[in-house]
Amino acid sequence: WLEWDDLSNRSALAALRSAVAGNDDAMRRGADDMLETIGFLATATTAAKLIDEVVAAGMPPAAPSLSVLRLNA
């Protein structure tokens, strides 16, 4: 399982935030794909924290790419 410390101690979280906050559509699609994949691996705590992080970075709270994370949260 993917724990919050594993995700937040690496550059992956910063890259996700940057992709979500940016205007590059290709980067946003990549972030969507990563979020869906992480959703299958994340613990409940990690999923909840990650949702908060990417929504704060500018992703709409109802974004489809957050659906698997929401199931885990």
PDB file of N, CA, C and O in Angstrom:
ATOM      1  N   TRP A   1       0.830  -1.193   0.000  1.00  0.00           N
ATOM      2  CA  TRP A   1       0.000   0.000   0.000  1.00  0.00           C
ATOM      3  C   TRP A   1       0.868   1.249   0.000  1.00  0.00           C
ATOM      4  O   TRP A   1       2.000   1.237   0.485  1.00  0.00           O
ATOM      5  N   LEU A   2       0.325   2.313  -0.546  1.00  0.00           N
ATOM      6  CA  LEU A   2       1.045   3.576  -0.613  1.00  0.00           C
ATOM      7  C   LEU A   2       0.664   4.434   0.589  1.00  0.00           C
ATOM      8  O   LEU A   2      -0.490   4.837   0.738  1.00  0.00           O
ATOM      9  N   GLU A   3       1.630   4.702   1.430  1.00  0.00           N
ATOM     10  CA  GLU A   3       1.418   5.524   2.619  1.00  0.00           C
ATOM     11  C   GLU A   3       1.708   6.986   2.302  1.00  0.00           C
ATOM     12  O   GLU A   3       2.426   7.291   1.350  1.00  0.00           O
ATOM     13  N   TRP A   4       1.144   7.891   3.105  1.00  0.00           N
ATOM     14  CA  TRP A   4       1.315   9.327   2.878  1.00  0.00           C
ATOM     15  C   TRP A   4       2.782   9.734   2.923  1.00  0.00           C
ATOM     16  O   TRP A   4       3.222  10.534   2.097  1.00  0.00           O
ATOM     17  N   ASP A   5       3.541   9.201   3.865  1.00  0.00           N
ATOM     18  CA  ASP A   5       4.963   9.544   3.974  1.00  0.00           C
ATOM     19  C   ASP A   5       5.729   9.162   2.709  1.00  0.00           C
ATOM     20  O   ASP A   5       6.630   9.886   2.284  1.00  0.00           O
ATOM     21  N   ASP A   6       5.376   8.036   2.114  1.00  0.00           N
ATOM     22  CA  ASP A   6       6.036   7.611   0.876  1.00  0.00           C
ATOM     23  C   ASP A   6       5.763   8.591  -0.257  1.00  0.00           C
ATOM     24  O   ASP A   6       6.646   8.867  -1.069  1.00  0.00           O
ATOM     25  N   LEU A   7       4.564   9.107  -0.312  1.00  0.00           N
ATOM     26  CA  LEU A   7       4.181  10.020  -1.387  1.00  0.00           C
ATOM     27  C   LEU A   7       4.681  11.435  -1.138  1.00  0.00           C
ATOM     28  O   LEU A   7       5.156  12.096  -2.061  1.00  0.00           O
ATOM     29  N   SER A   8       4.579  11.899   0.089  1.00  0.00           N
ATOM     30  CA  SER A   8       4.917  13.297   0.381  1.00  0.00           C
ATOM     31  C   SER A   8       6.418  13.547   0.516  1.00  0.00           C
ATOM     32  O   SER A   8       6.856  14.693   0.407  1.00  0.00           O
ATOM     33  N   ASN A   9       7.205  12.518   0.746  1.00  0.00           N
ATOM     34  CA  ASN A   9       8.654  12.694   0.896  1.00  0.00           C
ATOM     35  C   ASN A   9       9.397  12.659  -0.430  1.00  0.00           C
ATOM     36  O   ASN A   9      10.622  12.780  -0.458  1.00  0.00           O
ATOM     37  N   ARG A  10       8.697  12.500  -1.488  1.00  0.00           N
ATOM     38  CA  ARG A  10       9.320  12.407  -2.804  1.00  0.00           C
ATOM     39  C   ARG A  10       8.852  13.581  -3.666  1.00  0.00           C
ATOM     40  O   ARG A  10       8.018  14.381  -3.243  1.00  0.00           O
ATOM     41  N   SER A  11       9.386  13.669  -4.848  1.00  0.00           N
ATOM     42  CA  SER A  11       9.015  14.760  -5.754  1.00  0.00           C
ATOM     43  C   SER A  11       7.685  14.508  -6.457  1.00  0.00           C
ATOM     44  O   SER A  11       7.188  15.388  -7.160  1.00  0.00           O
ATOM     45  N   ALA A  12       7.104  13.332  -6.283  1.00  0.00           N
ATOM     46  CA  ALA A  12       5.846  13.005  -6.964  1.00  0.00           C
ATOM     47  C   ALA A  12       4.716  13.940  -6.564  1.00  0.00           C
ATOM     48  O   ALA A  12       3.941  14.372  -7.417  1.00  0.00           O
ATOM     49  N   LEU A  13       4.612  14.257  -5.292  1.00  0.00           N
ATOM     50  CA  LEU A  13       3.538  15.135  -4.831  1.00  0.00           C
ATOM     51  C   LEU A  13       3.705  16.537  -5.400  1.00  0.00           C
ATOM     52  O   LEU A  13       2.728  17.154  -5.823  1.00  0.00           O
ATOM     53  N   ALA A  14       4.917  17.039  -5.413  1.00  0.00           N
ATOM     54  CA  ALA A  14       5.171  18.365  -5.987  1.00  0.00           C
ATOM     55  C   ALA A  14       4.863  18.375  -7.483  1.00  0.00           C
ATOM     56  O   ALA A  14       4.323  19.353  -8.000  1.00  0.00           O
ATOM     57  N   ALA A  15       5.202  17.300  -8.171  1.00  0.00           N
ATOM     58  CA  ALA A  15       4.918  17.210  -9.606  1.00  0.00           C
ATOM     59  C   ALA A  15       3.421  17.161  -9.867  1.00  0.00           C
ATOM     60  O   ALA A  15       2.934  17.781 -10.813  1.00  0.00           O
ATOM     61  N   LEU A  16       2.690  16.431  -9.038  1.00  0.00           N
ATOM     62  CA  LEU A  16       1.232  16.382  -9.182  1.00  0.00           C
ATOM     63  C   LEU A  16       0.612  17.752  -8.963  1.00  0.00           C
ATOM     64  O   LEU A  16      -0.234  18.191  -9.742  1.00  0.00           O
ATOM     65  N   ARG A  17       1.035  18.424  -7.899  1.00  0.00           N
ATOM     66  CA  ARG A  17       0.507  19.768  -7.620  1.00  0.00           C
ATOM     67  C   ARG A  17       0.788  20.711  -8.779  1.00  0.00           C
ATOM     68  O   ARG A  17      -0.083  21.480  -9.186  1.00  0.00           O
ATOM     69  N   SER A  18       1.986  20.654  -9.301  1.00  0.00           N
ATOM     70  CA  SER A  18       2.376  21.515 -10.409  1.00  0.00           C
ATOM     71  C   SER A  18       1.552  21.218 -11.660  1.00  0.00           C
ATOM     72  O   SER A  18       1.108  22.140 -12.344  1.00  0.00           O
ATOM     73  N   ALA A  19       1.348  19.953 -11.956  1.00  0.00           N
ATOM     74  CA  ALA A  19       0.568  19.570 -13.137  1.00  0.00           C
ATOM     75  C   ALA A  19      -0.883  20.009 -13.010  1.00  0.00           C
ATOM     76  O   ALA A  19      -1.483  20.468 -13.982  1.00  0.00           O
ATOM     77  N   VAL A  20      -1.443  19.871 -11.825  1.00  0.00           N
ATOM     78  CA  VAL A  20      -2.836  20.266 -11.592  1.00  0.00           C
ATOM     79  C   VAL A  20      -2.985  21.777 -11.681  1.00  0.00           C
ATOM     80  O   VAL A  20      -3.969  22.275 -12.228  1.00  0.00           O
ATOM     81  N   ALA A  21      -2.025  22.499 -11.153  1.00  0.00           N
ATOM     82  CA  ALA A  21      -2.110  23.961 -11.112  1.00  0.00           C
ATOM     83  C   ALA A  21      -1.775  24.611 -12.453  1.00  0.00           C
ATOM     84  O   ALA A  21      -2.142  25.762 -12.691  1.00  0.00           O
ATOM     85  N   GLY A  22      -1.091  23.892 -13.318  1.00  0.00           N
ATOM     86  CA  GLY A  22      -0.646  24.467 -14.584  1.00  0.00           C
ATOM     87  C   GLY A  22      -1.734  24.540 -15.639  1.00  0.00           C
ATOM     88  O   GLY A  22      -2.861  24.085 -15.440  1.00  0.00           O
ATOM     89  N   ASN A  23      -1.361  25.126 -16.769  1.00  0.00           N
ATOM     90  CA  ASN A  23      -2.290  25.291 -17.885  1.00  0.00           C
ATOM     91  C   ASN A  23      -2.036  24.314 -19.026  1.00  0.00           C
ATOM     92  O   ASN A  23      -2.705  24.384 -20.057  1.00  0.00           O
ATOM     93  N   ASP A  24      -1.098  23.422 -18.860  1.00  0.00           N
ATOM     94  CA  ASP A  24      -0.738  22.463 -19.904  1.00  0.00           C
ATOM     95  C   ASP A  24      -1.701  21.272 -19.854  1.00  0.00           C
ATOM     96  O   ASP A  24      -1.707  20.510 -18.887  1.00  0.00           O
ATOM     97  N   ASP A  25      -2.512  21.119 -20.905  1.00  0.00           N
ATOM     98  CA  ASP A  25      -3.510  20.045 -20.932  1.00  0.00           C
ATOM     99  C   ASP A  25      -2.882  18.654 -20.875  1.00  0.00           C
ATOM    100  O   ASP A  25      -3.423  17.756 -20.231  1.00  0.00           O
ATOM    101  N   ALA A  26      -1.754  18.475 -21.539  1.00  0.00           N
ATOM    102  CA  ALA A  26      -1.086  17.173 -21.516  1.00  0.00           C
ATOM    103  C   ALA A  26      -0.624  16.827 -20.102  1.00  0.00           C
ATOM    104  O   ALA A  26      -0.732  15.678 -19.675  1.00  0.00           O
ATOM    105  N   MET A  27      -0.116  17.810 -19.385  1.00  0.00           N
ATOM    106  CA  MET A  27       0.314  17.583 -17.996  1.00  0.00           C
ATOM    107  C   MET A  27      -0.888  17.259 -17.112  1.00  0.00           C
ATOM    108  O   MET A  27      -0.801  16.397 -16.238  1.00  0.00           O
ATOM    109  N   ARG A  28      -1.996  17.937 -17.333  1.00  0.00           N
ATOM    110  CA  ARG A  28      -3.203  17.662 -16.539  1.00  0.00           C
ATOM    111  C   ARG A  28      -3.716  16.249 -16.796  1.00  0.00           C
ATOM    112  O   ARG A  28      -4.124  15.557 -15.863  1.00  0.00           O
ATOM    113  N   ARG A  29      -3.698  15.819 -18.056  1.00  0.00           N
ATOM    114  CA  ARG A  29      -4.129  14.451 -18.369  1.00  0.00           C
ATOM    115  C   ARG A  29      -3.196  13.439 -17.711  1.00  0.00           C
ATOM    116  O   ARG A  29      -3.641  12.402 -17.218  1.00  0.00           O
ATOM    117  N   GLY A  30      -1.910  13.743 -17.707  1.00  0.00           N
ATOM    118  CA  GLY A  30      -0.960  12.871 -17.024  1.00  0.00           C
ATOM    119  C   GLY A  30      -1.234  12.799 -15.534  1.00  0.00           C
ATOM    120  O   GLY A  30      -1.140  11.732 -14.929  1.00  0.00           O
ATOM    121  N   ALA A  31      -1.573  13.940 -14.943  1.00  0.00           N
ATOM    122  CA  ALA A  31      -1.914  13.969 -13.518  1.00  0.00           C
ATOM    123  C   ALA A  31      -3.176  13.161 -13.262  1.00  0.00           C
ATOM    124  O   ALA A  31      -3.262  12.442 -12.266  1.00  0.00           O
ATOM    125  N   ASP A  32      -4.156  13.271 -14.152  1.00  0.00           N
ATOM    126  CA  ASP A  32      -5.386  12.479 -14.010  1.00  0.00           C
ATOM    127  C   ASP A  32      -5.067  10.989 -14.006  1.00  0.00           C
ATOM    128  O   ASP A  32      -5.583  10.239 -13.177  1.00  0.00           O
ATOM    129  N   ASP A  33      -4.218  10.566 -14.931  1.00  0.00           N
ATOM    130  CA  ASP A  33      -3.829   9.156 -15.012  1.00  0.00           C
ATOM    131  C   ASP A  33      -3.096   8.710 -13.751  1.00  0.00           C
ATOM    132  O   ASP A  33      -3.352   7.626 -13.228  1.00  0.00           O
ATOM    133  N   MET A  34      -2.184   9.552 -13.266  1.00  0.00           N
ATOM    134  CA  MET A  34      -1.438   9.206 -12.049  1.00  0.00           C
ATOM    135  C   MET A  34      -2.370   9.102 -10.846  1.00  0.00           C
ATOM    136  O   MET A  34      -2.230   8.194 -10.027  1.00  0.00           O
ATOM    137  N   LEU A  35      -3.322  10.029 -10.738  1.00  0.00           N
ATOM    138  CA  LEU A  35      -4.248  10.008  -9.609  1.00  0.00           C
ATOM    139  C   LEU A  35      -5.109   8.753  -9.625  1.00  0.00           C
ATOM    140  O   LEU A  35      -5.375   8.169  -8.574  1.00  0.00           O
ATOM    141  N   GLU A  36      -5.545   8.338 -10.803  1.00  0.00           N
ATOM    142  CA  GLU A  36      -6.333   7.111 -10.890  1.00  0.00           C
ATOM    143  C   GLU A  36      -5.502   5.904 -10.471  1.00  0.00           C
ATOM    144  O   GLU A  36      -5.999   5.028  -9.762  1.00  0.00           O
ATOM    145  N   THR A  37      -4.256   5.848 -10.896  1.00  0.00           N
ATOM    146  CA  THR A  37      -3.381   4.738 -10.526  1.00  0.00           C
ATOM    147  C   THR A  37      -3.093   4.747  -9.031  1.00  0.00           C
ATOM    148  O   THR A  37      -3.165   3.709  -8.374  1.00  0.00           O
ATOM    149  N   ILE A  38      -2.770   5.911  -8.499  1.00  0.00           N
ATOM    150  CA  ILE A  38      -2.500   6.029  -7.065  1.00  0.00           C
ATOM    151  C   ILE A  38      -3.729   5.621  -6.262  1.00  0.00           C
ATOM    152  O   ILE A  38      -3.605   5.066  -5.170  1.00  0.00           O
ATOM    153  N   GLY A  39      -4.912   5.894  -6.799  1.00  0.00           N
ATOM    154  CA  GLY A  39      -6.148   5.525  -6.113  1.00  0.00           C
ATOM    155  C   GLY A  39      -6.243   4.043  -5.804  1.00  0.00           C
ATOM    156  O   GLY A  39      -6.843   3.659  -4.800  1.00  0.00           O
ATOM    157  N   PHE A  40      -5.661   3.203  -6.650  1.00  0.00           N
ATOM    158  CA  PHE A  40      -5.685   1.759  -6.414  1.00  0.00           C
ATOM    159  C   PHE A  40      -4.674   1.325  -5.360  1.00  0.00           C
ATOM    160  O   PHE A  40      -4.798   0.239  -4.794  1.00  0.00           O
ATOM    161  N   LEU A  41      -3.678   2.161  -5.093  1.00  0.00           N
ATOM    162  CA  LEU A  41      -2.582   1.789  -4.199  1.00  0.00           C
ATOM    163  C   LEU A  41      -2.610   2.494  -2.848  1.00  0.00           C
ATOM    164  O   LEU A  41      -1.968   2.043  -1.899  1.00  0.00           O
ATOM    165  N   ALA A  42      -3.342   3.589  -2.754  1.00  0.00           N
ATOM    166  CA  ALA A  42      -3.292   4.447  -1.568  1.00  0.00           C
ATOM    167  C   ALA A  42      -4.100   3.887  -0.403  1.00  0.00           C
ATOM    168  O   ALA A  42      -5.162   3.291  -0.583  1.00  0.00           O
ATOM    169  N   THR A  43      -3.567   4.096   0.789  1.00  0.00           N
ATOM    170  CA  THR A  43      -4.339   3.797   1.992  1.00  0.00           C
ATOM    171  C   THR A  43      -5.436   4.852   2.135  1.00  0.00           C
ATOM    172  O   THR A  43      -5.437   5.853   1.419  1.00  0.00           O
ATOM    173  N   ALA A  44      -6.352   4.628   3.047  1.00  0.00           N
ATOM    174  CA  ALA A  44      -7.450   5.583   3.251  1.00  0.00           C
ATOM    175  C   ALA A  44      -6.928   6.960   3.651  1.00  0.00           C
ATOM    176  O   ALA A  44      -7.403   7.976   3.143  1.00  0.00           O
ATOM    177  N   THR A  45      -5.970   6.997   4.545  1.00  0.00           N
ATOM    178  CA  THR A  45      -5.404   8.272   4.994  1.00  0.00           C
ATOM    179  C   THR A  45      -4.695   8.985   3.849  1.00  0.00           C
ATOM    180  O   THR A  45      -4.855  10.193   3.670  1.00  0.00           O
ATOM    181  N   THR A  46      -3.921   8.246   3.086  1.00  0.00           N
ATOM    182  CA  THR A  46      -3.216   8.831   1.948  1.00  0.00           C
ATOM    183  C   THR A  46      -4.200   9.366   0.922  1.00  0.00           C
ATOM    184  O   THR A  46      -4.010  10.464   0.398  1.00  0.00           O
ATOM    185  N   ALA A  47      -5.238   8.615   0.632  1.00  0.00           N
ATOM    186  CA  ALA A  47      -6.239   9.046  -0.347  1.00  0.00           C
ATOM    187  C   ALA A  47      -6.898  10.348   0.085  1.00  0.00           C
ATOM    188  O   ALA A  47      -7.044  11.268  -0.719  1.00  0.00           O
ATOM    189  N   ALA A  48      -7.293  10.428   1.340  1.00  0.00           N
ATOM    190  CA  ALA A  48      -7.958  11.641   1.836  1.00  0.00           C
ATOM    191  C   ALA A  48      -7.028  12.851   1.768  1.00  0.00           C
ATOM    192  O   ALA A  48      -7.440  13.931   1.344  1.00  0.00           O
ATOM    193  N   LYS A  49      -5.785  12.672   2.181  1.00  0.00           N
ATOM    194  CA  LYS A  49      -4.830  13.782   2.149  1.00  0.00           C
ATOM    195  C   LYS A  49      -4.512  14.201   0.719  1.00  0.00           C
ATOM    196  O   LYS A  49      -4.386  15.392   0.434  1.00  0.00           O
ATOM    197  N   LEU A  50      -4.381  13.236  -0.173  1.00  0.00           N
ATOM    198  CA  LEU A  50      -4.068  13.556  -1.562  1.00  0.00           C
ATOM    199  C   LEU A  50      -5.221  14.302  -2.230  1.00  0.00           C
ATOM    200  O   LEU A  50      -4.988  15.234  -2.999  1.00  0.00           O
ATOM    201  N   ILE A  51      -6.437  13.911  -1.950  1.00  0.00           N
ATOM    202  CA  ILE A  51      -7.594  14.643  -2.475  1.00  0.00           C
ATOM    203  C   ILE A  51      -7.525  16.092  -2.029  1.00  0.00           C
ATOM    204  O   ILE A  51      -7.699  17.003  -2.838  1.00  0.00           O
ATOM    205  N   ASP A  52      -7.276  16.309  -0.757  1.00  0.00           N
ATOM    206  CA  ASP A  52      -7.170  17.682  -0.240  1.00  0.00           C
ATOM    207  C   ASP A  52      -6.062  18.460  -0.945  1.00  0.00           C
ATOM    208  O   ASP A  52      -6.246  19.629  -1.285  1.00  0.00           O
ATOM    209  N   GLU A  53      -4.925  17.825  -1.164  1.00  0.00           N
ATOM    210  CA  GLU A  53      -3.781  18.490  -1.801  1.00  0.00           C
ATOM    211  C   GLU A  53      -4.089  18.919  -3.230  1.00  0.00           C
ATOM    212  O   GLU A  53      -3.814  20.057  -3.610  1.00  0.00           O
ATOM    213  N   VAL A  54      -4.661  18.014  -4.023  1.00  0.00           N
ATOM    214  CA  VAL A  54      -4.883  18.356  -5.432  1.00  0.00           C
ATOM    215  C   VAL A  54      -6.064  19.305  -5.610  1.00  0.00           C
ATOM    216  O   VAL A  54      -6.077  20.102  -6.549  1.00  0.00           O
ATOM    217  N   VAL A  55      -7.047  19.232  -4.729  1.00  0.00           N
ATOM    218  CA  VAL A  55      -8.148  20.202  -4.785  1.00  0.00           C
ATOM    219  C   VAL A  55      -7.615  21.587  -4.419  1.00  0.00           C
ATOM    220  O   VAL A  55      -7.997  22.581  -5.037  1.00  0.00           O
ATOM    221  N   ALA A  56      -6.745  21.655  -3.430  1.00  0.00           N
ATOM    222  CA  ALA A  56      -6.134  22.935  -3.063  1.00  0.00           C
ATOM    223  C   ALA A  56      -5.269  23.484  -4.199  1.00  0.00           C
ATOM    224  O   ALA A  56      -5.112  24.698  -4.329  1.00  0.00           O
ATOM    225  N   ALA A  57      -4.710  22.596  -5.019  1.00  0.00           N
ATOM    226  CA  ALA A  57      -3.882  23.022  -6.148  1.00  0.00           C
ATOM    227  C   ALA A  57      -4.715  23.483  -7.338  1.00  0.00           C
ATOM    228  O   ALA A  57      -4.179  24.060  -8.285  1.00  0.00           O
ATOM    229  N   GLY A  58      -6.028  23.233  -7.296  1.00  0.00           N
ATOM    230  CA  GLY A  58      -6.884  23.733  -8.364  1.00  0.00           C
ATOM    231  C   GLY A  58      -7.733  22.710  -9.087  1.00  0.00           C
ATOM    232  O   GLY A  58      -8.483  23.069  -9.995  1.00  0.00           O
ATOM    233  N   MET A  59      -7.635  21.449  -8.711  1.00  0.00           N
ATOM    234  CA  MET A  59      -8.474  20.441  -9.361  1.00  0.00           C
ATOM    235  C   MET A  59      -9.899  20.561  -8.829  1.00  0.00           C
ATOM    236  O   MET A  59     -10.095  20.742  -7.627  1.00  0.00           O
ATOM    237  N   PRO A  60     -10.889  20.464  -9.703  1.00  0.00           N
ATOM    238  CA  PRO A  60     -12.277  20.512  -9.228  1.00  0.00           C
ATOM    239  C   PRO A  60     -12.552  19.343  -8.275  1.00  0.00           C
ATOM    240  O   PRO A  60     -12.126  18.221  -8.550  1.00  0.00           O
ATOM    241  N   PRO A  61     -13.248  19.582  -7.171  1.00  0.00           N
ATOM    242  CA  PRO A  61     -13.516  18.513  -6.207  1.00  0.00           C
ATOM    243  C   PRO A  61     -14.274  17.319  -6.796  1.00  0.00           C
ATOM    244  O   PRO A  61     -14.141  16.200  -6.302  1.00  0.00           O
ATOM    245  N   ALA A  62     -15.055  17.546  -7.834  1.00  0.00           N
ATOM    246  CA  ALA A  62     -15.829  16.463  -8.440  1.00  0.00           C
ATOM    247  C   ALA A  62     -15.135  15.854  -9.657  1.00  0.00           C
ATOM    248  O   ALA A  62     -15.784  15.177 -10.455  1.00  0.00           O
ATOM    249  N   ALA A  63     -13.847  16.079  -9.814  1.00  0.00           N
ATOM    250  CA  ALA A  63     -13.115  15.557 -10.972  1.00  0.00           C
ATOM    251  C   ALA A  63     -13.193  14.031 -11.014  1.00  0.00           C
ATOM    252  O   ALA A  63     -12.995  13.377  -9.990  1.00  0.00           O
ATOM    253  N   PRO A  64     -13.478  13.460 -12.180  1.00  0.00           N
ATOM    254  CA  PRO A  64     -13.570  12.000 -12.301  1.00  0.00           C
ATOM    255  C   PRO A  64     -12.290  11.273 -11.897  1.00  0.00           C
ATOM    256  O   PRO A  64     -12.351  10.133 -11.436  1.00  0.00           O
ATOM    257  N   SER A  65     -11.145  11.907 -12.062  1.00  0.00           N
ATOM    258  CA  SER A  65      -9.883  11.242 -11.723  1.00  0.00           C
ATOM    259  C   SER A  65      -9.715  11.033 -10.220  1.00  0.00           C
ATOM    260  O   SER A  65      -8.815  10.310  -9.793  1.00  0.00           O
ATOM    261  N   LEU A  66     -10.565  11.657  -9.422  1.00  0.00           N
ATOM    262  CA  LEU A  66     -10.512  11.470  -7.967  1.00  0.00           C
ATOM    263  C   LEU A  66     -11.442  10.355  -7.491  1.00  0.00           C
ATOM    264  O   LEU A  66     -11.486  10.063  -6.296  1.00  0.00           O
ATOM    265  N   SER A  67     -12.178   9.732  -8.397  1.00  0.00           N
ATOM    266  CA  SER A  67     -13.200   8.761  -7.991  1.00  0.00           C
ATOM    267  C   SER A  67     -12.621   7.554  -7.252  1.00  0.00           C
ATOM    268  O   SER A  67     -13.183   7.131  -6.241  1.00  0.00           O
ATOM    269  N   VAL A  68     -11.519   6.996  -7.731  1.00  0.00           N
ATOM    270  CA  VAL A  68     -10.936   5.831  -7.056  1.00  0.00           C
ATOM    271  C   VAL A  68     -10.355   6.244  -5.708  1.00  0.00           C
ATOM    272  O   VAL A  68     -10.446   5.493  -4.737  1.00  0.00           O
ATOM    273  N   LEU A  69      -9.763   7.426  -5.644  1.00  0.00           N
ATOM    274  CA  LEU A  69      -9.262   7.922  -4.359  1.00  0.00           C
ATOM    275  C   LEU A  69     -10.411   8.090  -3.372  1.00  0.00           C
ATOM    276  O   LEU A  69     -10.267   7.774  -2.191  1.00  0.00           O
ATOM    277  N   ARG A  70     -11.541   8.581  -3.845  1.00  0.00           N
ATOM    278  CA  ARG A  70     -12.699   8.770  -2.959  1.00  0.00           C
ATOM    279  C   ARG A  70     -13.211   7.436  -2.420  1.00  0.00           C
ATOM    280  O   ARG A  70     -13.679   7.366  -1.283  1.00  0.00           O
ATOM    281  N   LEU A  71     -13.126   6.385  -3.223  1.00  0.00           N
ATOM    282  CA  LEU A  71     -13.535   5.062  -2.744  1.00  0.00           C
ATOM    283  C   LEU A  71     -12.651   4.592  -1.592  1.00  0.00           C
ATOM    284  O   LEU A  71     -13.118   3.901  -0.686  1.00  0.00           O
ATOM    285  N   ASN A  72     -11.384   4.964  -1.629  1.00  0.00           N
ATOM    286  CA  ASN A  72     -10.442   4.556  -0.582  1.00  0.00           C
ATOM    287  C   ASN A  72     -10.488   5.448   0.646  1.00  0.00           C
ATOM    288  O   ASN A  72     -10.166   5.002   1.747  1.00  0.00           O
ATOM    289  N   ALA A  73     -10.882   6.701   0.472  1.00  0.00           N
ATOM    290  CA  ALA A  73     -10.806   7.680   1.566  1.00  0.00           C
ATOM    291  C   ALA A  73     -11.804   7.402   2.667  1.00  0.00           C
ATOM    292  O   ALA A  73     -11.858   8.139   3.652  1.00  0.00           O
TER     293      ALA A  73
END
